[in-house]
Structures are given as C-alpha cells and as structure tokens.
Amino acid sequence: MKKIIIPLMLCSAMTAFAANKKVVLIAGSASHGNGQHEHRAGCLLFKTALDKFGGITSVVYSNGWPKEANAFDGADAIIIFSDGGGGHPAIQGDRLKVLGEAIKKGAGFGTIHYAVEVPKEKGGKEFLDWCGGYFETYWSVNPFWVAEFTKFPDHPIARGLKPFKINDEWYYHMRFPEGMKNVTPILTAVPPDMTRG
C-alpha cells in the first residue's frame, strides 16, 4: 500500500522568524455549526500563540477578506483559515493578484484546513507555486479517519514531535509540484481502504 502525504500547508517562512515580523491572519466568515470550522476563533488562538514571541506583530481580519487596502503592507506572512472551493476568499475578484504582489515582495503564504481547497482553474496554479500544493476537487480526498504518525523528518516544524494517533478530517491525494519539488512531507500515514469510497 502506498504511503500518503498529509499536507501542512504552511510555508517554511513560518519556521524561522526574526524580530519585527508582521503576520496577517485572515479568518473566513462563519459557515458551519458551533465548534466546527471556527475560523475567527482559530485565528485568534494562533494570534495569541504568535504574540508570545518577541518581535512578531500579528493582526486578525475577521469575516473574510480584509476591507483595508493596506492590510498586506509590510506582511512577512499571510495565513488564511476559511472555507474553500468556489467560495474561497482569495479567488474572488482580483484577490489572487493582490496576494501575488505581497508574495513577490517577500511574504510567506499558508492555508489552514479547508482554505487549502481552491478550484484548479482559479487558484490552483497559484497555490501550487505559493504554498507547494492544494486540494483539488474530484482528485483529492478528505475523509475522517484515525491517522497514526510514528516517524518525522529532521525539520524545524517537527521538532519535539513524538509518535501519536488522532481522529481527524485528513486531506490526501493533494496536487503537489512534479516530483514534489520544494515540498517536505511532515506527517505521513496510510489511510484505511474505507476512506477511498
């Protein structure tokens, strides 16, 4: 059975912060029941963790795309936690262009959970370039199952990890660059057959 790579779509820029860095967190609008896809709460929790590091300024934009035209000015990293697919906030209007300009200026880019899903024809190429992969509808899979992780790469983001197993909604069969160029697998597991139906 082939081993499946479980993506953590956070760019490497998130692993080695120096002082005076700005992180922009975009929390999508509420879309699921309480306790499910808590975009705003998740981003606020992430902000709380980031703010414990000296020299990092983090800002959360709630309920979708920032209304402020200067939201990405000076951004060192941009993270989106939102719904994906055709309703993804980054693919509306000219927002991919806006993101692309911030990334060209040096901002890292990452997505959390459902925000890794964009349409192949609008956002797929960009996400492949910007964060190393994406969830492609009718290609990728996202069932709930108990994944067991026993080995980890020698990578800063895996520092301190010990073997564990957890029941979650795991995304696999993602679109990655040819030959996994510039992609470092962090969590890998073999999904059970029942996830392929």
C-alpha positions in Angstrom: 0.0 0.0 0.0 1.3 3.4 -0.9 2.1 5.9 1.9 0.0 9.1 1.7 1.4 12.5 2.5 -0.7 14.6 4.8 -0.1 18.3 3.9 0.6 21.1 6.4 0.3 24.0 4.0 2.4 26.5 5.9 5.3 27.8 4.1 8.8 27.5 5.5 8.9 31.2 6.2 6.8 30.5 9.3 9.5 28.3 10.8 12.3 30.8 11.2 11.1 34.2 12.4 13.5 37.0 13.1 12.5 40.1 15.0 10.0 42.7 13.8 7.8 40.5 11.6 4.2 41.0 10.6 1.8 38.1 10.3 -1.6 38.7 8.7 -4.3 36.1 9.6 -7.5 36.1 7.5 -10.4 34.4 9.2 -13.2 33.4 6.9 -16.9 34.0 7.6 -18.8 31.6 9.8 -20.2 28.8 7.7 -20.6 25.7 9.9 -22.2 24.9 13.2 -20.7 25.9 16.6 -17.4 24.2 17.2 -16.8 23.4 13.5 -14.6 25.4 11.2 -14.2 28.2 13.8 -12.2 30.4 11.5 -12.2 33.5 13.8 -11.5 31.6 17.0 -8.7 29.6 15.3 -7.0 32.8 14.0 -7.4 34.4 17.4 -5.8 31.4 19.1 -3.0 31.5 16.5 -2.5 35.2 17.2 -2.3 34.5 20.9 0.5 32.0 20.3 2.4 34.2 17.9 2.1 37.3 20.2 4.1 35.4 22.9 7.2 35.7 20.6 9.0 39.0 20.9 9.2 40.9 17.7 6.2 39.5 16.0 3.1 41.6 15.3 0.0 39.6 14.2 -3.3 41.0 13.1 -6.5 39.1 12.5 -9.0 40.2 9.9 -12.4 38.5 10.7 -15.3 37.5 8.5 -13.4 37.2 5.2 -11.1 39.3 3.1 -9.7 42.5 4.7 -11.6 45.6 3.7 -8.5 47.7 4.3 -6.5 48.3 1.1 -3.2 48.3 3.1 -3.9 45.1 5.0 -0.8 43.4 3.4 1.6 46.3 3.6 4.8 45.0 5.3 3.4 41.5 5.7 6.0 38.8 6.2 3.4 36.0 6.2 -0.2 35.7 5.2 -2.3 32.9 6.6 -5.9 32.1 5.5 -8.3 29.9 7.6 -11.6 29.9 5.7 -13.9 27.9 3.6 -12.5 26.8 0.3 -13.8 25.8 -3.1 -15.6 28.3 -5.2 -16.3 30.4 -2.1 -12.6 30.8 -1.1 -12.0 34.4 -0.2 -8.7 34.5 -2.1 -10.2 33.7 -5.5 -12.9 36.4 -5.6 -12.3 39.4 -7.9 -8.6 40.3 -8.3 -7.5 39.0 -4.9 -5.1 36.4 -6.3 -3.3 39.3 -7.9 -3.2 41.2 -4.6 -1.9 38.1 -2.8 0.7 37.5 -5.6 2.0 41.1 -5.2 2.5 40.6 -1.5 4.3 37.3 -2.0 6.6 38.8 -4.7 7.6 41.4 -2.0 8.6 38.5 0.2 5.5 37.5 2.2 5.2 33.8 3.0 1.8 32.3 2.4 -0.1 29.5 4.1 -3.5 28.0 4.4 -5.3 26.1 7.2 -7.7 23.2 6.7 -10.5 23.9 4.1 -8.6 27.0 2.9 -6.2 24.7 1.1 -9.0 24.0 -1.5 -9.3 26.2 -4.5 -10.6 25.5 -8.0 -8.0 24.1 -10.3 -8.7 26.8 -12.9 -8.7 29.7 -10.5 -6.1 29.5 -7.7 -4.7 26.0 -8.3 -1.6 27.1 -10.2 -1.0 30.0 -7.7 -1.4 27.8 -4.6 0.9 25.2 -6.2 3.5 27.9 -6.6 2.9 29.8 -3.3 2.5 27.0 -0.7 3.5 23.9 -2.5 0.1 22.3 -3.2 -3.6 22.4 -2.9 -6.8 20.3 -2.6 -8.3 19.7 -6.0 -12.0 18.8 -6.1 -12.6 15.3 -7.6 -8.9 14.5 -7.3 -8.1 15.0 -3.6 -9.8 13.2 -0.7 -10.8 14.4 2.8 -12.4 11.7 5.0 -12.3 11.4 8.7 -10.1 8.6 10.0 -7.6 7.7 12.7 -4.1 8.5 11.4 -1.1 7.2 13.2 2.2 9.1 12.9 5.4 7.3 14.0 8.2 8.9 12.1 9.0 12.6 11.5 11.6 14.3 9.2 14.5 16.3 10.6 12.8 19.6 10.1 12.3 22.6 12.5 8.5 22.3 12.3 8.7 18.6 13.5 11.0 19.4 16.4 9.7 17.7 19.6 7.1 15.6 18.0 6.5 12.2 19.5 4.5 9.3 17.9 0.7 9.9 18.1 -2.6 9.0 16.6 -5.6 11.2 16.1 -9.1 11.0 14.5 -9.5 14.0 12.2 -10.5 15.0 8.7 -7.3 14.3 6.8 -6.7 15.6 3.3 -4.7 13.4 1.0 -4.1 12.8 -2.7 -3.3 16.5 -3.0 -1.9 18.3 -6.0 1.8 18.8 -5.5 4.5 20.0 -7.9 6.0 17.4 -10.3 8.5 15.3 -8.3 7.4 17.0 -5.0 9.8 19.8 -5.9 10.4 22.1 -2.8 7.9 20.1 -0.7 9.0 18.5 2.6 6.5 15.9 3.9 6.0 16.4 7.6 3.2 14.0 8.6 2.7 10.8 6.5 0.3 7.9 7.1 -1.5 5.2 5.3 -5.3 5.7 5.0 -7.6 2.8 5.5 -9.4 1.4 2.5 -12.8 2.7 3.7 -11.6 6.3 3.1 -11.4 5.7 -0.7 -15.1 5.1 -1.3 
